Amino acid sequence: MSVGTSSAPGAREVRRPSASRPGDLAELGIDPDDLPDGLVVADEHGHVICFNAAAERITAVRAADALGQRLEKALPLEDLEGRRWWQLTDPYGGLAIRRRQPERNLLLPGGREVLVSVRYVRGEPVGPVRRVVVSLRDTEARRRTERSHAELIATVAHELRSPLTSVKGFTATLLAKWARFTDDQKRLMLETVDADADRVTRLIAELLDISRIDSGRLEVRRQPVDMGAAVGRHIQAYVAAGQPADRFLLRVEQPLPDLWADPDKIDQVLSNLIENAVRHGDGTVTIDVTATASPREGEDTGTSVTVSDEGPGIPEESMNRVFTRFWRGSKRGGTGLGLYIVKGIVEAHGGAIEVGRAPGGGAQFRFTLPVAAPAYLT
């Protein structure tokens, strides 16, 4: 590996090693300072010969102070139990067959965590170590992920508490004072328990969906789907629940291509988008189902669904956050996870979704799915 060096005041002069094989950074025209991760390289004597800009930023140590120093002095790492890392691993005197140290959390002076992985470069399979190459990464990205997971747990726990408290309260009351209530009172309490149980089930399903989306394990079971009929069923459910029929406008372009998708997950997408339009929007909710170009290469046609309302819409500065976790368009409740799940489902189908402003000024969500006919039908 070919790397640049400079001398620290009072330190011995270190020569720049020459390129030895086609994969060297110098031959590739790459400056170590251009690398996004910290790079520290020590020679066969354990002296630092490379300390790039990212390593300076992560460790708060100047390259001029590190170059020429012993590796354990320039980069004094400790494990989480307080043991000195270089003495523990002994890269130059340890096992001759050892090639690397896997990435792990170590501590810099002051207790700052850093992700460290190490590669031992040997001239021969069991020969002496010629270079110790250390990669350093900041833990900020991991901390952000951990904070996101903690926020998810806190949000779901908060949302679960309310229906479970209701279920517990009503069931305890009924068990203790069953004979005191009329049949109508009992029915009302049991209907409330049933609705709250559905809410808990829905929250758990959302949590499972997020887990599958994040791990790339969301399964899509494709069947023929009539998108126009699917949207019609959702509108009928809202009308049956008390919404005025003239609040909805469904326009289906004919003919539509045959669509193969997971009907349950498509219902989940439609339910979320239409519910958002009804709850957060005003005026007429318009749903357009049209044939369009497929978002997937190799297919000519796809199916597009556009859901628009006439409400205040989504501010421009919030457009790029709509499909992130915990985004809420208003203070009218919800976990803020629905649109994140919608995006994951659409993309699992090979489709795409976008948000914009409707002609009437409200929010407009548009998702497009490839026809995705099974291979045995093509």
Short mmCIF file of the C-alpha atoms (twelve columns), coordinates in Angstrom:
data_MODEL
# 
_entry.id   MODEL 
# 
loop_
_atom_site.group_PDB 
_atom_site.id 
_atom_site.type_symbol 
_atom_site.label_atom_id 
_atom_site.label_alt_id 
_atom_site.label_comp_id 
_atom_site.label_asym_id 
_atom_site.label_seq_id 
_atom_site.Cartn_x 
_atom_site.Cartn_y 
_atom_site.Cartn_z 
_atom_site.pdbx_PDB_model_num 
ATOM 1   C CA . MET A 1   0.000   0.000   0.000   1 
ATOM 2   C CA . SER A 2   1.467   3.305   -1.029  1 
ATOM 3   C CA . VAL A 3   0.777   6.182   1.344   1 
ATOM 4   C CA . GLY A 4   2.095   9.692   1.900   1 
ATOM 5   C CA . THR A 5   3.874   10.749  5.084   1 
ATOM 6   C CA . SER A 6   5.373   13.778  6.754   1 
ATOM 7   C CA . SER A 7   7.613   14.129  9.775   1 
ATOM 8   C CA . ALA A 8   6.563   15.299  13.209  1 
ATOM 9   C CA . PRO A 9   8.992   17.637  15.002  1 
ATOM 10  C CA . GLY A 10  11.624  15.554  16.734  1 
ATOM 11  C CA . ALA A 11  10.449  12.301  15.145  1 
ATOM 12  C CA . ARG A 12  12.634  10.231  12.866  1 
ATOM 13  C CA . GLU A 13  12.135  10.726  9.140   1 
ATOM 14  C CA . VAL A 14  9.900   8.107   7.565   1 
ATOM 15  C CA . ARG A 15  10.264  7.293   3.894   1 
ATOM 16  C CA . ARG A 16  7.301   6.913   1.606   1 
ATOM 17  C CA . PRO A 17  6.950   3.227   0.715   1 
ATOM 18  C CA . SER A 18  6.799   2.507   -2.981  1 
ATOM 19  C CA . ALA A 19  3.875   0.919   -4.791  1 
ATOM 20  C CA . SER A 20  4.265   -2.835  -4.829  1 
ATOM 21  C CA . ARG A 21  1.181   -4.140  -6.653  1 
ATOM 22  C CA . PRO A 22  -1.591  -2.858  -9.001  1 
ATOM 23  C CA . GLY A 23  -4.082  -2.456  -6.133  1 
ATOM 24  C CA . ASP A 24  -2.049  0.228   -4.341  1 
ATOM 25  C CA . LEU A 25  -3.748  3.539   -3.655  1 
ATOM 26  C CA . ALA A 26  -1.078  5.464   -5.542  1 
ATOM 27  C CA . GLU A 27  -1.535  3.404   -8.719  1 
ATOM 28  C CA . LEU A 28  -5.284  3.903   -8.470  1 
ATOM 29  C CA . GLY A 29  -4.822  7.633   -8.157  1 
ATOM 30  C CA . ILE A 30  -6.430  7.740   -4.699  1 
ATOM 31  C CA . ASP A 31  -5.195  10.074  -1.987  1 
ATOM 32  C CA . PRO A 32  -5.653  8.560   1.511   1 
ATOM 33  C CA . ASP A 33  -7.120  11.888  2.584   1 
ATOM 34  C CA . ASP A 34  -9.988  11.310  0.118   1 
ATOM 35  C CA . LEU A 35  -11.102 8.141   1.925   1 
ATOM 36  C CA . PRO A 36  -14.313 8.522   3.985   1 
ATOM 37  C CA . ASP A 37  -13.004 6.291   6.811   1 
ATOM 38  C CA . GLY A 38  -9.995  6.831   8.980   1 
ATOM 39  C CA . LEU A 39  -6.864  5.066   7.709   1 
ATOM 40  C CA . VAL A 40  -3.815  4.445   9.890   1 
ATOM 41  C CA . VAL A 41  -0.910  2.344   8.597   1 
ATOM 42  C CA . ALA A 42  2.134   1.168   10.564  1 
ATOM 43  C CA . ASP A 43  5.271   -0.305  9.029   1 
ATOM 44  C CA . GLU A 44  7.079   -3.539  9.917   1 
ATOM 45  C CA . HIS A 45  8.626   -1.825  12.955  1 
ATOM 46  C CA . GLY A 46  5.318   -0.572  14.321  1 
ATOM 47  C CA . HIS A 47  5.833   3.078   13.353  1 
ATOM 48  C CA . VAL A 48  2.956   5.024   11.836  1 
ATOM 49  C CA . ILE A 49  3.553   5.857   8.165   1 
ATOM 50  C CA . CYS A 50  0.046   6.992   7.217   1 
ATOM 51  C CA . PHE A 51  -2.551  8.951   9.188   1 
ATOM 52  C CA . ASN A 52  -5.204  10.355  6.872   1 
ATOM 53  C CA . ALA A 53  -7.537  13.324  7.296   1 
ATOM 54  C CA . ALA A 54  -10.489 11.182  8.426   1 
ATOM 55  C CA . ALA A 55  -8.317  9.620   11.135  1 
ATOM 56  C CA . GLU A 56  -7.413  13.141  12.304  1 
ATOM 57  C CA . ARG A 57  -11.098 14.063  12.488  1 
ATOM 58  C CA . ILE A 58  -12.159 10.892  14.317  1 
ATOM 59  C CA . THR A 59  -9.300  10.790  16.842  1 
ATOM 60  C CA . ALA A 60  -8.677  14.568  17.220  1 
ATOM 61  C CA . VAL A 61  -4.952  13.785  16.754  1 
ATOM 62  C CA . ARG A 62  -2.924  15.730  14.200  1 
ATOM 63  C CA . ALA A 63  -1.209  13.644  11.526  1 
ATOM 64  C CA . ALA A 64  2.023   15.542  12.154  1 
ATOM 65  C CA . ASP A 65  1.964   14.322  15.758  1 
ATOM 66  C CA . ALA A 66  1.124   10.727  14.850  1 
ATOM 67  C CA . LEU A 67  3.481   10.070  11.942  1 
ATOM 68  C CA . GLY A 68  6.671   8.346   13.030  1 
ATOM 69  C CA . GLN A 69  5.269   7.420   16.444  1 
ATOM 70  C CA . ARG A 70  4.746   3.894   17.673  1 
ATOM 71  C CA . LEU A 71  1.272   2.670   16.730  1 
ATOM 72  C CA . GLU A 72  0.220   2.095   20.329  1 
ATOM 73  C CA . LYS A 73  1.273   5.646   21.240  1 
ATOM 74  C CA . ALA A 74  -0.238  7.384   18.214  1 
ATOM 75  C CA . LEU A 75  -3.480  5.424   18.548  1 
ATOM 76  C CA . PRO A 76  -3.892  4.425   22.228  1 
ATOM 77  C CA . LEU A 77  -6.993  2.250   22.041  1 
ATOM 78  C CA . GLU A 78  -8.672  0.404   24.897  1 
ATOM 79  C CA . ASP A 79  -11.422 -2.178  24.850  1 
ATOM 80  C CA . LEU A 80  -14.696 -1.667  26.742  1 
ATOM 81  C CA . GLU A 81  -13.175 -3.351  29.808  1 
ATOM 82  C CA . GLY A 82  -10.302 -0.866  29.961  1 
ATOM 83  C CA . ARG A 83  -7.587  -3.158  28.599  1 
ATOM 84  C CA . ARG A 84  -4.963  -1.721  26.262  1 
ATOM 85  C CA . TRP A 85  -5.854  -3.003  22.834  1 
ATOM 86  C CA . TRP A 86  -2.446  -3.252  21.157  1 
ATOM 87  C CA . GLN A 87  -0.935  -5.131  24.090  1 
ATOM 88  C CA . LEU A 88  -3.938  -7.451  24.090  1 
ATOM 89  C CA . THR A 89  -3.814  -8.272  20.366  1 
ATOM 90  C CA . ASP A 90  -0.005  -8.062  19.858  1 
ATOM 91  C CA . PRO A 91  -0.109  -7.681  16.039  1 
ATOM 92  C CA . TYR A 92  3.654   -8.113  15.525  1 
ATOM 93  C CA . GLY A 93  4.294   -10.932 17.997  1 
ATOM 94  C CA . GLY A 94  0.992   -12.804 17.943  1 
ATOM 95  C CA . LEU A 95  -0.084  -15.805 15.940  1 
ATOM 96  C CA . ALA A 96  1.650   -15.945 12.555  1 
ATOM 97  C CA . ILE A 97  -1.519  -17.147 10.838  1 
ATOM 98  C CA . ARG A 98  -3.597  -14.180 11.992  1 
ATOM 99  C CA . ARG A 99  -4.664  -11.906 9.143   1 
ATOM 100 C CA . ARG A 100 -7.152  -9.513  10.668  1 
ATOM 101 C CA . GLN A 101 -9.119  -8.237  13.632  1 
ATOM 102 C CA . PRO A 102 -12.863 -7.926  12.948  1 
ATOM 103 C CA . GLU A 103 -14.604 -4.602  13.504  1 
ATOM 104 C CA . ARG A 104 -15.421 -3.825  17.114  1 
ATOM 105 C CA . ASN A 105 -16.124 -0.928  19.447  1 
ATOM 106 C CA . LEU A 106 -13.003 0.448   21.121  1 
ATOM 107 C CA . LEU A 107 -12.331 3.546   23.199  1 
ATOM 108 C CA . LEU A 108 -10.100 6.505   22.448  1 
ATOM 109 C CA . PRO A 109 -8.611  8.592   25.256  1 
ATOM 110 C CA . GLY A 110 -11.460 10.437  26.936  1 
ATOM 111 C CA . GLY A 111 -13.853 7.522   26.487  1 
ATOM 112 C CA . ARG A 112 -14.997 8.298   22.944  1 
ATOM 113 C CA . GLU A 113 -16.156 5.176   21.077  1 
ATOM 114 C CA . VAL A 114 -14.818 4.326   17.639  1 
ATOM 115 C CA . LEU A 115 -15.310 1.340   15.332  1 
ATOM 116 C CA . VAL A 116 -11.967 -0.300  14.566  1 
ATOM 117 C CA . SER A 117 -10.991 -3.071  12.176  1 
ATOM 118 C CA . VAL A 118 -7.401  -4.175  11.517  1 
ATOM 119 C CA . ARG A 119 -5.659  -5.978  8.675   1 
ATOM 120 C CA . TYR A 120 -2.223  -7.600  9.000   1 
ATOM 121 C CA . VAL A 121 -0.254  -7.560  5.738   1 
ATOM 122 C CA . ARG A 122 2.369   -10.297 5.508   1 
ATOM 123 C CA . GLY A 123 4.889   -10.923 2.743   1 
ATOM 124 C CA . GLU A 124 4.416   -14.675 3.134   1 
ATOM 125 C CA . PRO A 125 1.467   -16.722 4.477   1 
ATOM 126 C CA . VAL A 126 3.072   -17.139 7.935   1 
ATOM 127 C CA . GLY A 127 5.803   -14.556 7.552   1 
ATOM 128 C CA . PRO A 128 6.362   -11.471 9.710   1 
ATOM 129 C CA . VAL A 129 3.927   -8.564  9.565   1 
ATOM 130 C CA . ARG A 130 4.984   -5.933  7.014   1 
ATOM 131 C CA . ARG A 131 2.096   -3.534  7.537   1 
ATOM 132 C CA . VAL A 132 -0.679  -3.066  10.064  1 
ATOM 133 C CA . VAL A 133 -3.610  -1.352  8.375   1 
ATOM 134 C CA . VAL A 134 -6.191  0.148   10.726  1 
ATOM 135 C CA . SER A 135 -9.630  1.347   9.606   1 
ATOM 136 C CA . LEU A 136 -11.490 3.774   11.880  1 
ATOM 137 C CA . ARG A 137 -15.158 4.707   11.681  1 
ATOM 138 C CA . ASP A 138 -17.150 7.123   13.780  1 
ATOM 139 C CA . THR A 139 -20.010 5.548   15.735  1 
ATOM 140 C CA . GLU A 140 -22.428 8.412   15.018  1 
ATOM 141 C CA . ALA A 141 -24.289 6.461   12.316  1 
ATOM 142 C CA . ARG A 142 -24.721 3.520   14.692  1 
ATOM 143 C CA . ARG A 143 -25.891 5.859   17.461  1 
ATOM 144 C CA . ARG A 144 -28.469 7.352   15.095  1 
ATOM 145 C CA . THR A 145 -29.750 3.860   14.314  1 
ATOM 146 C CA . GLU A 146 -29.910 2.990   18.004  1 
ATOM 147 C CA . ARG A 147 -31.784 6.226   18.734  1 
ATOM 148 C CA . SER A 148 -34.206 5.429   15.923  1 
ATOM 149 C CA . HIS A 149 -34.844 1.964   17.367  1 
ATOM 150 C CA . ALA A 150 -35.315 3.423   20.853  1 
ATOM 151 C CA . GLU A 151 -37.766 5.976   19.495  1 
ATOM 152 C CA . LEU A 152 -39.665 3.238   17.678  1 
ATOM 153 C CA . ILE A 153 -39.964 1.193   20.872  1 
ATOM 154 C CA . ALA A 154 -41.063 4.243   22.872  1 
ATOM 155 C CA . THR A 155 -43.654 5.229   20.251  1 
ATOM 156 C CA . VAL A 156 -45.161 1.755   19.965  1 
ATOM 157 C CA . ALA A 157 -45.166 1.311   23.749  1 
ATOM 158 C CA . HIS A 158 -47.006 4.622   24.132  1 
ATOM 159 C CA . GLU A 159 -49.553 3.706   21.472  1 
ATOM 160 C CA . LEU A 160 -50.128 0.271   23.012  1 
ATOM 161 C CA . ARG A 161 -50.644 1.621   26.507  1 
ATOM 162 C CA . SER A 162 -53.890 3.448   25.741  1 
ATOM 163 C CA . PRO A 163 -55.899 0.567   24.174  1 
ATOM 164 C CA . LEU A 164 -54.542 -1.971  26.653  1 
ATOM 165 C CA . THR A 165 -55.528 0.268   29.568  1 
ATOM 166 C CA . SER A 166 -59.007 0.539   28.065  1 
ATOM 167 C CA . VAL A 167 -59.293 -3.221  27.538  1 
ATOM 168 C CA . LYS A 168 -58.129 -3.924  31.094  1 
ATOM 169 C CA . GLY A 169 -60.484 -1.331  32.577  1 
ATOM 170 C CA . PHE A 170 -63.601 -2.501  30.793  1 
ATOM 171 C CA . THR A 171 -62.968 -6.224  31.306  1 
ATOM 172 C CA . ALA A 172 -62.214 -5.714  35.016  1 
ATOM 173 C CA . THR A 173 -65.388 -3.650  35.401  1 
ATOM 174 C CA . LEU A 174 -67.530 -6.217  33.609  1 
ATOM 175 C CA . LEU A 175 -66.118 -9.097  35.655  1 
ATOM 176 C CA . ALA A 176 -66.632 -7.288  38.946  1 
ATOM 177 C CA . LYS A 177 -70.044 -5.774  38.274  1 
ATOM 178 C CA . TRP A 178 -71.595 -7.830  35.484  1 
ATOM 179 C CA . ALA A 179 -75.080 -7.996  37.003  1 
ATOM 180 C CA . ARG A 180 -75.316 -4.217  37.470  1 
ATOM 181 C CA . PHE A 181 -75.149 -3.373  33.762  1 
ATOM 182 C CA . THR A 182 -77.891 -3.531  31.181  1 
ATOM 183 C CA . ASP A 183 -77.407 -5.502  27.982  1 
ATOM 184 C CA . ASP A 184 -76.906 -2.259  26.026  1 
ATOM 185 C CA . GLN A 185 -74.180 -1.108  28.453  1 
ATOM 186 C CA . LYS A 186 -72.460 -4.483  28.221  1 
ATOM 187 C CA . ARG A 187 -72.612 -4.388  24.430  1 
ATOM 188 C CA . LEU A 188 -71.105 -0.869  24.344  1 
ATOM 189 C CA . MET A 189 -68.204 -1.873  26.588  1 
ATOM 190 C CA . LEU A 190 -67.542 -5.074  24.642  1 
ATOM 191 C CA . GLU A 191 -67.598 -3.165  21.346  1 
ATOM 192 C CA . THR A 192 -65.009 -0.771  22.812  1 
ATOM 193 C CA . VAL A 193 -62.849 -3.702  23.911  1 
ATOM 194 C CA . ASP A 194 -63.151 -5.228  20.434  1 
ATOM 195 C CA . ALA A 195 -62.117 -1.966  18.743  1 
ATOM 196 C CA . ASP A 196 -59.156 -1.549  21.087  1 
ATOM 197 C CA . ALA A 197 -58.077 -5.139  20.474  1 
ATOM 198 C CA . ASP A 198 -58.114 -4.405  16.731  1 
ATOM 199 C CA . ARG A 199 -55.961 -1.346  17.360  1 
ATOM 200 C CA . VAL A 200 -53.401 -3.414  19.280  1 
ATOM 201 C CA . THR A 201 -53.348 -6.000  16.492  1 
ATOM 202 C CA . ARG A 202 -52.798 -3.244  13.921  1 
ATOM 203 C CA . LEU A 203 -49.902 -1.759  15.917  1 
ATOM 204 C CA . ILE A 204 -48.202 -5.144  16.248  1 
ATOM 205 C CA . ALA A 205 -48.655 -5.736  12.512  1 
ATOM 206 C CA . GLU A 206 -47.016 -2.352  11.810  1 
ATOM 207 C CA . LEU A 207 -44.078 -3.262  14.032  1 
ATOM 208 C CA . LEU A 208 -43.613 -6.588  12.235  1 
ATOM 209 C CA . ASP A 209 -43.843 -4.864  8.849   1 
ATOM 210 C CA . ILE A 210 -41.140 -2.378  9.822   1 
ATOM 211 C CA . SER A 211 -38.883 -5.209  10.988  1 
ATOM 212 C CA . ARG A 212 -39.338 -7.033  7.666   1 
ATOM 213 C CA . ILE A 213 -38.837 -3.872  5.596   1 
ATOM 214 C CA . ASP A 214 -35.656 -2.920  7.462   1 
ATOM 215 C CA . SER A 215 -34.211 -6.417  7.058   1 
ATOM 216 C CA . GLY A 216 -35.303 -6.783  3.416   1 
ATOM 217 C CA . ARG A 217 -37.520 -9.788  4.271   1 
ATOM 218 C CA . LEU A 218 -40.925 -8.377  3.338   1 
ATOM 219 C CA . GLU A 219 -42.564 -11.169 1.320   1 
ATOM 220 C CA . VAL A 220 -44.866 -10.397 -1.618  1 
ATOM 221 C CA . ARG A 221 -47.365 -13.120 -2.581  1 
ATOM 222 C CA . ARG A 222 -48.546 -12.114 -6.032  1 
ATOM 223 C CA . GLN A 223 -52.081 -12.737 -7.262  1 
ATOM 224 C CA . PRO A 224 -54.242 -11.017 -9.883  1 
ATOM 225 C CA . VAL A 225 -55.481 -7.703  -8.452  1 
ATOM 226 C CA . ASP A 226 -58.299 -5.549  -9.807  1 
ATOM 227 C CA . MET A 227 -57.099 -2.163  -8.612  1 
ATOM 228 C CA . GLY A 228 -60.318 -0.323  -9.472  1 
ATOM 229 C CA . ALA A 229 -62.415 -2.817  -7.495  1 
ATOM 230 C CA . ALA A 230 -59.975 -2.692  -4.556  1 
ATOM 231 C CA . VAL A 231 -60.265 1.100   -4.339  1 
ATOM 232 C CA . GLY A 232 -64.063 0.833   -4.655  1 
ATOM 233 C CA . ARG A 233 -64.223 -1.482  -1.612  1 
ATOM 234 C CA . HIS A 234 -62.358 1.055   0.525   1 
ATOM 235 C CA . ILE A 235 -64.679 3.862   -0.546  1 
ATOM 236 C CA . GLN A 236 -67.737 1.734   0.255   1 
ATOM 237 C CA . ALA A 237 -66.338 1.023   3.737   1 
ATOM 238 C CA . TYR A 238 -65.929 4.754   4.436   1 
ATOM 239 C CA . VAL A 239 -69.453 5.482   3.196   1 
ATOM 240 C CA . ALA A 240 -70.837 2.682   5.384   1 
ATOM 241 C CA . ALA A 241 -68.981 4.235   8.343   1 
ATOM 242 C CA . GLY A 242 -70.748 7.563   7.833   1 
ATOM 243 C CA . GLN A 243 -68.683 9.500   5.284   1 
ATOM 244 C CA . PRO A 244 -70.835 11.189  2.599   1 
ATOM 245 C CA . ALA A 245 -70.661 9.336   -0.711  1 
ATOM 246 C CA . ASP A 246 -70.097 12.564  -2.644  1 
ATOM 247 C CA . ARG A 247 -66.830 13.132  -0.786  1 
ATOM 248 C CA . PHE A 248 -65.154 10.483  -2.962  1 
ATOM 249 C CA . LEU A 249 -64.472 10.569  -6.679  1 
ATOM 250 C CA . LEU A 250 -63.112 7.390   -8.275  1 
ATOM 251 C CA . ARG A 251 -61.894 7.526   -11.860 1 
ATOM 252 C CA . VAL A 252 -60.678 4.308   -13.459 1 
ATOM 253 C CA . GLU A 253 -59.099 4.425   -16.894 1 
ATOM 254 C CA . GLN A 254 -59.924 1.465   -19.099 1 
ATOM 255 C CA . PRO A 255 -58.415 -0.787  -20.155 1 
ATOM 256 C CA . LEU A 256 -55.989 -1.436  -17.309 1 
ATOM 257 C CA . PRO A 257 -53.141 -3.938  -17.662 1 
ATOM 258 C CA . ASP A 258 -53.419 -7.197  -15.727 1 
ATOM 259 C CA . LEU A 259 -51.749 -6.538  -12.379 1 
ATOM 260 C CA . TRP A 260 -50.110 -9.213  -10.240 1 
ATOM 261 C CA . ALA A 261 -49.514 -8.056  -6.676  1 
ATOM 262 C CA . ASP A 262 -50.092 -9.024  -3.053  1 
ATOM 263 C CA . PRO A 263 -53.765 -8.102  -2.493  1 
ATOM 264 C CA . ASP A 264 -53.466 -7.813  1.294   1 
ATOM 265 C CA . LYS A 265 -50.488 -5.472  1.089   1 
ATOM 266 C CA . ILE A 266 -52.090 -3.402  -1.678  1 
ATOM 267 C CA . ASP A 267 -55.152 -3.035  0.570   1 
ATOM 268 C CA . GLN A 268 -52.789 -1.832  3.310   1 
ATOM 269 C CA . VAL A 269 -51.325 0.812   0.979   1 
ATOM 270 C CA . LEU A 270 -54.742 1.987   -0.218  1 
ATOM 271 C CA . SER A 271 -56.150 2.055   3.322   1 
ATOM 272 C CA . ASN A 272 -53.306 4.231   4.559   1 
ATOM 273 C CA . LEU A 273 -53.367 6.702   1.674   1 
ATOM 274 C CA . ILE A 274 -57.161 7.098   1.617   1 
ATOM 275 C CA . GLU A 275 -57.307 7.373   5.419   1 
ATOM 276 C CA . ASN A 276 -54.678 10.142  5.323   1 
ATOM 277 C CA . ALA A 277 -56.718 12.023  2.713   1 
ATOM 278 C CA . VAL A 278 -59.932 11.657  4.719   1 
ATOM 279 C CA . ARG A 279 -58.394 12.469  8.087   1 
ATOM 280 C CA . HIS A 280 -55.931 15.210  7.194   1 
ATOM 281 C CA . GLY A 281 -57.445 16.629  3.996   1 
ATOM 282 C CA . ASP A 282 -60.622 18.530  3.169   1 
ATOM 283 C CA . GLY A 283 -63.124 18.527  0.334   1 
ATOM 284 C CA . THR A 284 -63.308 15.787  -2.278  1 
ATOM 285 C CA . VAL A 285 -60.925 12.833  -2.130  1 
ATOM 286 C CA . THR A 286 -60.102 11.900  -5.719  1 
ATOM 287 C CA . ILE A 287 -58.599 8.522   -6.624  1 
ATOM 288 C CA . ASP A 288 -57.367 8.019   -10.184 1 
ATOM 289 C CA . VAL A 289 -56.405 4.547   -11.397 1 
ATOM 290 C CA . THR A 290 -54.596 4.626   -14.735 1 
ATOM 291 C CA . ALA A 291 -52.310 2.628   -16.970 1 
ATOM 292 C CA . THR A 292 -48.821 4.070   -17.105 1 
ATOM 293 C CA . ALA A 293 -45.241 3.250   -17.959 1 
ATOM 294 C CA . SER A 294 -43.802 0.536   -15.743 1 
ATOM 295 C CA . PRO A 295 -41.236 1.656   -13.163 1 
ATOM 296 C CA . ARG A 296 -39.289 -1.534  -13.825 1 
ATOM 297 C CA . GLU A 297 -36.973 -2.097  -16.768 1 
ATOM 298 C CA . GLY A 298 -38.075 -4.714  -19.265 1 
ATOM 299 C CA . GLU A 299 -41.799 -4.029  -18.804 1 
ATOM 300 C CA . ASP A 300 -43.826 -1.608  -20.900 1 
ATOM 301 C CA . THR A 301 -46.861 -0.986  -18.730 1 
ATOM 302 C CA . GLY A 302 -47.781 -0.608  -15.101 1 
ATOM 303 C CA . THR A 303 -50.675 0.584   -12.971 1 
ATOM 304 C CA . SER A 304 -50.688 3.958   -11.273 1 
ATOM 305 C CA . VAL A 305 -52.929 5.079   -8.381  1 
ATOM 306 C CA . THR A 306 -53.157 8.751   -7.421  1 
ATOM 307 C CA . VAL A 307 -54.889 9.860   -4.227  1 
ATOM 308 C CA . SER A 308 -55.578 13.610  -3.964  1 
ATOM 309 C CA . ASP A 309 -57.437 15.820  -1.497  1 
ATOM 310 C CA . GLU A 310 -58.337 19.494  -1.256  1 
ATOM 311 C CA . GLY A 311 -56.872 20.209  2.164   1 
ATOM 312 C CA . PRO A 312 -53.945 22.434  3.146   1 
ATOM 313 C CA . GLY A 313 -51.428 20.033  1.602   1 
ATOM 314 C CA . ILE A 314 -47.925 19.244  2.789   1 
ATOM 315 C CA . PRO A 315 -45.400 22.081  3.215   1 
ATOM 316 C CA . GLU A 316 -42.579 22.036  0.670   1 
ATOM 317 C CA . GLU A 317 -39.962 21.756  3.412   1 
ATOM 318 C CA . SER A 318 -41.612 18.542  4.662   1 
ATOM 319 C CA . MET A 319 -41.896 16.777  1.299   1 
ATOM 320 C CA . ASN A 320 -38.581 14.947  1.656   1 
ATOM 321 C CA . ARG A 321 -39.514 13.630  5.128   1 
ATOM 322 C CA . VAL A 322 -42.978 12.287  4.398   1 
ATOM 323 C CA . PHE A 323 -41.850 8.653   3.979   1 
ATOM 324 C CA . THR A 324 -39.517 8.611   6.987   1 
ATOM 325 C CA . ARG A 325 -40.355 7.066   10.338  1 
ATOM 326 C CA . PHE A 326 -42.476 9.073   12.764  1 
ATOM 327 C CA . TRP A 327 -43.422 11.806  10.277  1 
ATOM 328 C CA . ARG A 328 -46.850 13.174  11.111  1 
ATOM 329 C CA . GLY A 329 -48.757 15.537  8.863   1 
ATOM 330 C CA . SER A 330 -50.763 16.930  11.764  1 
ATOM 331 C CA . LYS A 331 -51.366 16.485  15.475  1 
ATOM 332 C CA . ARG A 332 -54.368 14.220  14.955  1 
ATOM 333 C CA . GLY A 333 -52.737 11.103  16.354  1 
ATOM 334 C CA . GLY A 334 -51.168 8.074   14.707  1 
ATOM 335 C CA . THR A 335 -47.755 6.518   15.078  1 
ATOM 336 C CA . GLY A 336 -46.186 8.265   12.106  1 
ATOM 337 C CA . LEU A 337 -45.181 4.855   10.704  1 
ATOM 338 C CA . GLY A 338 -47.877 4.370   8.061   1 
ATOM 339 C CA . LEU A 339 -46.241 6.120   5.112   1 
ATOM 340 C CA . TYR A 340 -42.874 4.530   5.909   1 
ATOM 341 C CA . ILE A 341 -44.578 1.114   5.640   1 
ATOM 342 C CA . VAL A 342 -46.442 2.166   2.469   1 
ATOM 343 C CA . LYS A 343 -43.153 3.063   0.777   1 
ATOM 344 C CA . GLY A 344 -41.609 -0.245  1.861   1 
ATOM 345 C CA . ILE A 345 -44.542 -2.247  0.465   1 
ATOM 346 C CA . VAL A 346 -44.568 -0.385  -2.857  1 
ATOM 347 C CA . GLU A 347 -40.808 -0.818  -3.298  1 
ATOM 348 C CA . ALA A 348 -41.042 -4.515  -2.356  1 
ATOM 349 C CA . HIS A 349 -43.347 -4.843  -5.391  1 
ATOM 350 C CA . GLY A 350 -40.721 -3.169  -7.585  1 
ATOM 351 C CA . GLY A 351 -42.781 0.025   -7.694  1 
ATOM 352 C CA . ALA A 352 -42.275 3.668   -6.823  1 
ATOM 353 C CA . ILE A 353 -44.195 6.248   -4.809  1 
ATOM 354 C CA . GLU A 354 -44.035 10.029  -4.762  1 
ATOM 355 C CA . VAL A 355 -45.743 12.920  -3.007  1 
ATOM 356 C CA . GLY A 356 -46.661 16.320  -4.373  1 
ATOM 357 C CA . ARG A 357 -49.324 19.007  -4.452  1 
ATOM 358 C CA . ALA A 358 -52.756 18.204  -5.875  1 
ATOM 359 C CA . PRO A 359 -54.435 20.481  -8.462  1 
ATOM 360 C CA . GLY A 360 -56.867 21.565  -5.724  1 
ATOM 361 C CA . GLY A 361 -54.001 22.549  -3.428  1 
ATOM 362 C CA . GLY A 362 -54.045 19.537  -1.135  1 
ATOM 363 C CA . ALA A 363 -51.699 16.575  -0.823  1 
ATOM 364 C CA . GLN A 364 -51.278 14.126  -3.680  1 
ATOM 365 C CA . PHE A 365 -49.751 10.664  -3.355  1 
ATOM 366 C CA . ARG A 366 -49.057 8.616   -6.458  1 
ATOM 367 C CA . PHE A 367 -47.723 5.084   -6.530  1 
ATOM 368 C CA . THR A 368 -46.935 2.999   -9.585  1 
ATOM 369 C CA . LEU A 369 -46.625 -0.779  -9.731  1 
ATOM 370 C CA . PRO A 370 -45.218 -2.975  -12.500 1 
ATOM 371 C CA . VAL A 371 -47.653 -5.555  -13.873 1 
ATOM 372 C CA . ALA A 372 -45.216 -8.224  -12.620 1 
ATOM 373 C CA . ALA A 373 -46.797 -11.244 -14.295 1 
ATOM 374 C CA . PRO A 374 -45.350 -14.527 -12.952 1 
ATOM 375 C CA . ALA A 375 -42.622 -16.039 -15.100 1 
ATOM 376 C CA . TYR A 376 -44.765 -19.052 -16.085 1 
ATOM 377 C CA . LEU A 377 -47.270 -16.702 -17.755 1 
ATOM 378 C CA . THR A 378 -44.721 -14.732 -19.787 1 
# 
